[in-house]
Amino acid sequence: MKSTIICIVCPVSCPVDVEWTKEDGVLGIKNHLCKLAGPYVESELFDPRRLLTTSIPVDSGDWPLVSVKSDPPIPKNMMLEAMDEITGVRVKAPIKVGDVLMTDILGTGCDIVATRNVKKV
């Protein structure tokens, strides 16, 4: 098969032409300006992942919500299921940036971590 994938690894955003098969993987790529395009295109074709960002309610905090993200990115096809898993979760202050609020969500090996500080009131 042949596809064109916009590489987003660097600001150039090359439109990479890729030839591939499910059996053999990537057979060749063209129109890329850096070596980072190859691994990105392969990942995007066979195991696309995305950073999940959302917020979780906080009890006894100076903010009602804490922003969170997945670390590392989770499989793209599991985004909605992961959001369902996060819905209904509440955490207690204090919270620091980097605190792991949920571990190994859906068995992906990805954690949900805080991206803001919330003080206890």
ABEGO torsion letter per residue (X at the ends): XBBBBBBAABAAGBBBBBBBBAAAEBABBBGBABAAAAAAAAAAAABBBBBBBBBBBBBGBABABBBBBBOBBBBAAAAAAAAAAABGBBBBOBBBBGBBABBGBGGAGBBBBBABBBBBX
